[in-house]
Amino acid sequence: MLIYWNHKFDYRVLLSLATLFLAAISAPVHGEDLNIHQVAENVWMVQGVPEELSEENRGDISNSSFIATGNGVVVIDTGATAAYGRRFREAISEYTDEPVRWVINTHHHPDHTFGNSAFSDVPIMALSETRNLLMKNGDFFLKTVHERVGISSEDTVVILPSVTVEGGVKSFSGYPLKLIRFSGHSGNDLVVYDPLTKILFAGDMLFWNRAPTTPHSPGIDIWLEEIDRLAELNPAVIIPGHGPLAHDSGPIEQTRAWLVWLDSLMREGVAAGRSANALIDSDIPELLSDIPMAKFELTRSISHFYRKYEDSWWENANR
């Protein structure tokens, strides 16, 4: 085939095409499908979608983060599948030459721990009860992930944390991180605060533009009290367990507002003799109604909390 060159062809168009071609071939090979945000000079976050586990989203629903300490990388949460964990680790290598040396699991839920297999060659840290809960519930979680995520989770296995930690300031080869123990979301929640950057890695103690999940919460009252303690840290940046990062107190205020409303709905509803199904059909306040997964999480929260509120009401009524 003969190709004739048009001498009137604008060289600037040719230059643009060449630039696009070079950009394409030099683009990152790995991690290109991860929603990665640089939060500080040495801190990055991978943002999940505000959805439930599904084949379409491959389980990429929670947030993960990593910190380049100068002497190695600290990873905070590893995602919901082994495939995600591998993609995440490959992506880390595109942003820093430092090797991954430590992993922290903020709590035992599968969307934060099931990528552990991609990091099984380094210490994986968690609260002792987080390890116990993952050991107890891991097989059930794994079955659920396989059913919902499908082929993207096919080689996912349960890898337990290998090192137990408690609250306090821990040095990662000279880089200090404050580990704070809570319980409001899952019964055992580890929040990480970086005093050098004033970044709060909140895990699922905080949600932002995604309705909070409550199935393993020991109580909304406990969670609310702990949110007040989180606010006292006055972080410059908040990385929630789900949703975008924030440079203000948005995740604190929204998570608190959701929980206060949910608590009031159930207290007042039970006192008025309303059934669980009637509460599920309640209108969500305008301030909260546009939050992704709001109706889904309202249904789930009432389904497992209603009996507790009902029992509490009867106990108080019989005193």
CORZIQUI-V404735 format. One record per residue. RES is the residue in one small letter. OMEGA is omega in whole degrees, -180 to 180 (999 if undefined). NEAR is the number of other ideal C-beta (glycine too) atoms within 8 Angstrom. D_FIRST is the distance of its C-alpha to the first C-alpha in Angstrom with 1 decimal. Layout:
RES_OMEGA_NEAR_D_FIRST, RES_OMEGA_NEAR_D_FIRST
This chain:
m_178_2_0.0, l_177_3_3.8, i_-179_4_6.5, y_-179_4_9.9, w_176_5_13.0, n_-175_5_15.9, h_179_4_19.0, k_-179_4_21.2, f_-176_8_19.9, d_-178_6_23.1, y_180_6_23.2, r_176_6_25.6, v_178_8_23.1, l_-180_9_20.9, l_179_8_24.2, s_179_8_25.0, l_179_8_21.8, a_179_8_22.4, t_178_8_26.0, l_179_8_25.3, f_-179_8_23.0, l_178_8_25.7, a_-179_8_28.4, a_-176_7_26.7, i_180_6_26.5, s_179_5_30.0, a_180_7_31.7, p_179_7_34.5, v_-177_4_33.6, h_175_9_37.0, g_-177_12_39.2, e_-179_7_36.4, d_177_4_37.9, l_-178_10_41.4, n_-172_6_43.0, i_179_11_44.4, h_172_9_46.6, q_-174_7_48.1, v_176_12_51.8, a_-177_8_53.2, e_-175_3_52.1, n_-175_9_52.7, v_178_14_52.5, w_178_11_49.8, m_172_12_49.9, v_-174_14_47.6, q_176_10_48.2, g_180_14_48.2, v_-178_6_47.8, p_-175_10_51.0, e_169_9_51.0, e_177_7_52.5, l_178_12_50.9, s_175_9_48.1, e_-176_9_45.0, e_-179_4_42.9, n_176_11_44.2, r_-180_11_44.5, g_-176_17_48.0, d_-172_11_47.0, i_-176_13_49.9, s_-180_13_52.1, n_172_13_51.9, s_-179_15_51.7, s_172_14_52.2, f_-177_14_52.3, i_173_12_54.2, a_-172_10_53.3, t_-171_13_56.9, g_178_8_56.2, n_-179_9_57.2, g_-175_11_55.1, v_169_14_53.8, v_177_14_56.0, v_178_16_54.2, i_-178_13_55.9, d_-167_15_55.1, t_177_16_52.3, g_-169_17_51.1, a_-177_17_51.3, t_175_15_49.2, a_179_13_48.3, a_177_11_44.6, y_180_16_45.5, g_179_16_47.7, r_179_10_44.8, r_179_12_42.4, f_-178_17_45.2, r_177_12_46.0, e_180_10_42.5, a_179_14_42.2, i_-178_14_45.5, s_178_9_44.0, e_-176_8_41.4, y_179_10_44.2, t_175_9_46.7, d_-178_3_47.0, e_179_11_50.5, p_172_5_51.0, v_-178_13_52.3, r_-177_12_56.0, w_173_12_57.7, v_174_14_57.1, i_171_15_59.5, n_-177_17_59.7, t_177_15_61.4, h_-166_15_62.6, h_-176_13_62.2, h_-170_10_59.8, p_-179_11_56.7, d_177_12_54.2, h_-174_18_55.6, t_-171_15_56.2, f_169_21_53.8, g_-176_16_51.2, n_-176_16_54.0, s_178_12_52.5, a_-177_11_49.7, f_-173_14_52.5, s_179_8_55.1, d_179_3_55.1, v_179_9_56.9, p_175_8_60.1, i_-172_15_59.8, m_177_12_62.7, a_171_17_64.4, l_-176_11_67.9, s_-179_8_69.9, e_174_8_70.2, t_177_15_66.5, r_-179_13_66.0, n_-180_8_68.7, l_177_12_67.2, l_176_16_63.8, m_-178_8_65.4, k_-172_6_67.3, n_-172_9_64.6, g_-178_11_61.4, d_177_7_61.1, f_177_7_61.5, f_-177_13_59.0, l_178_13_56.5, k_180_8_56.8, t_180_10_56.3, v_179_16_53.1, h_-179_11_51.6, e_-174_7_52.4, r_-173_11_51.0, v_176_15_48.0, g_-170_9_46.9, i_-179_6_44.2, s_-179_11_43.9, s_-167_16_47.5, e_-180_7_47.4, d_178_7_48.4, t_178_13_50.7, v_178_7_54.2, v_174_10_57.4, i_-177_8_57.9, l_171_10_61.3, p_-176_13_62.0, s_-178_6_63.4, v_176_8_65.5, t_-179_9_68.0, v_175_10_68.7, e_180_8_71.2, g_180_5_71.3, g_179_6_71.7, v_180_7_69.8, k_179_9_67.7, s_176_7_66.3, f_-175_13_62.8, s_176_9_63.1, g_180_8_64.7, y_-174_12_62.8, p_171_10_65.2, l_178_13_64.4, k_179_11_67.1, l_-175_14_67.1, i_-176_9_69.1, r_175_11_70.2, f_180_12_70.3, s_-168_11_70.5, g_-176_14_69.8, h_-171_17_66.4, s_-173_13_66.5, g_176_10_69.9, n_-175_12_68.7, d_179_15_66.3, l_177_17_65.5, v_-178_15_64.4, v_178_14_63.0, y_179_12_63.9, d_-177_13_62.4, p_-180_8_65.1, l_-180_6_62.9, t_-176_11_60.3, k_176_10_62.6, i_177_14_60.0, l_175_14_61.3, f_-165_12_59.4, a_-172_13_61.3, g_-178_16_59.9, d_168_18_60.8, m_178_15_64.0, l_173_14_62.0, f_-180_16_59.3, w_-176_15_57.5, n_172_9_55.8, r_-176_11_56.2, a_-180_13_59.4, p_173_11_61.5, t_-173_9_61.9, t_-171_13_65.5, p_-177_6_65.9, h_179_8_67.5, s_177_12_69.3, p_179_7_73.0, g_-180_8_73.7, i_179_11_72.5, d_178_7_75.6, i_-179_11_74.7, w_-179_13_71.1, l_178_13_72.3, e_-179_9_74.8, e_175_12_72.1, i_177_15_69.7, d_177_8_72.5, r_176_8_72.7, l_-179_14_68.9, a_-179_9_69.3, e_177_6_71.8, l_-180_7_69.2, n_-177_5_67.7, p_176_9_64.2, a_-180_6_61.7, v_175_13_58.8, i_171_15_59.0, i_-179_12_56.5, p_177_16_57.6, g_178_15_56.9, h_178_12_54.7, g_-175_12_53.2, p_174_7_52.0, l_-178_12_53.8, a_176_11_56.5, h_177_5_57.9, d_-175_4_61.1, s_-178_8_63.4, g_-180_9_61.4, p_178_14_61.0, i_-177_12_64.8, e_-178_8_65.8, q_178_13_63.5, t_178_15_64.3, r_-178_10_68.0, a_179_10_67.8, w_-177_13_66.2, l_177_13_68.9, v_179_9_71.8, w_-179_10_70.8, l_179_13_70.2, d_180_11_73.6, s_180_8_75.4, l_-177_11_73.8, m_178_13_75.1, r_-177_10_78.5, e_-180_8_79.2, g_179_12_77.7, v_180_12_79.8, a_-180_7_82.9, a_178_6_82.3, g_-180_4_81.9, r_-180_7_78.3, s_177_5_76.3, a_180_8_73.2, n_178_6_71.2, a_179_9_72.6, l_178_13_71.7, i_180_10_68.1, d_-179_5_67.9, s_173_9_69.1, d_177_4_67.2, i_-179_8_65.5, p_-176_7_66.6, e_-179_4_64.1, l_-174_5_63.8, l_-169_13_62.5, s_-178_9_61.0, d_180_4_57.4, i_178_11_57.2, p_177_8_54.6, m_-176_11_56.3, a_-178_12_59.6, k_179_7_60.6, f_-177_9_59.5, e_173_12_61.5, l_179_13_64.5, t_-178_9_64.6, r_-178_11_64.3, s_180_10_66.9, i_-179_13_69.5, s_-178_9_69.0, h_180_9_70.1, f_-170_12_72.4, y_-177_12_74.4, r_179_7_76.9, k_179_8_77.6, y_179_12_78.4, e_179_9_80.5, d_179_8_82.5, s_-180_8_83.1, w_180_11_84.4, w_179_8_86.8, e_180_8_88.1, n_-179_7_88.8, a_-176_6_90.4, n_179_5_92.8, r_999_4_94.1
